[in-house]
Amino acid sequence: MAQRARFEEVDHNVCALTWTDYLDERVTTTYWAPQHGGYVRVITPNRPGTLGQQVCDALAYSGPTLYWDGRTPLVDAIRREWRKCRARAQREDWI
């Protein structure tokens, strides 16, 4: 049985999402955005010094770019987008 996703608020504008992938391996993805709001990006450990790839709606890598308003912790927005991602996966029978 797969473990539940875990959301960790690292800072107001940084959060880590740990989830189980289709190979049943635990994966951690860290997201960040500018402190007062802006486009959400993935922290890419193997590319230090870069801003990271922008994230789209439902945590996808294509589609409308995900914008965070900065008023609530980023972890809340990532949790909401994760739910959209999971709902889409179930609807389209990916999982």
N, C-alpha and C positions, 0 to 999 in steps of 0.2 A: 504494500500500500504506500502510495506516494505521501511524503510529508507535506504539510501545508506550507504555503508561501509565508515568508517572514519579512516584515518591513521594519527597517531600522532608521530612525532619524539621526543622522550624523551631525547635522547642523540645520538651521532653518531652511537653507537652500540646497542641502545635500542629503540624499538618502540612499540606502542600500536595499535591494530586493533579492532575497535568496529563495530559489524555487527548484523544483525537480524537473529536469528536462525529459524528453521522450526516451532517452537511454537510461532513465532512472538514476541520473547523476545530479548532485546538488550543484547549482550554478548561482553565483552572486554577480549581480549587475549593479553598478553604482551610477546614480543620476545626479546631475547638478544643474543649476540655472543661476543667472546673475542674482545677487542678493535682494534686489528690489523688484524682481520680475523679469521675464524674458523667455527666450526659447530654451526648452529642456534639452540637455545633451547627455550622452553616455560618457563616463570617464573611461578612457582607454589606456590601461596600464602599460601596454607595449608600445604606446606612442606618447611618451612624456612631452610636455610643452605644447601640446595641441589642445584645442578647445573640446574636441570630441565630436562624434557624429550627432546630428540633431535627431530627435525622436519625434515620431508622428503619433497621431491619434491612436489609442489602444496599444501604445508602446511598439508600434510597427516601425519599419524603416522606409515606408513609402506612404504617401497620403498627406493629409493636412498636418502641418508641423504643430507639435504640442507647445502651447504657450502657457506659462505659469504667471499668475498675476502678482505673486509675492506677498499677498495679504495673509495667507495661511501657510503652514509648513508644507514644503514640497512633498513630504511623505504622504500627505492627504491626497494630493493630485495623482501621485504614482499609484496609490492604492485604488483610486477610482478608475484610472486607466487600465490597471491590471484586471479589474473586474470586467471591464469592457472586452479586453483581450480574451479572457476565459469564456465569456458569454459567446463571443464570436466563434471561438474554437469549438465549443459544444454545438452551436447552431450549425456549423459547417462540418461537423463530425470529424474534427482533427484529433480529438481526444476521446 
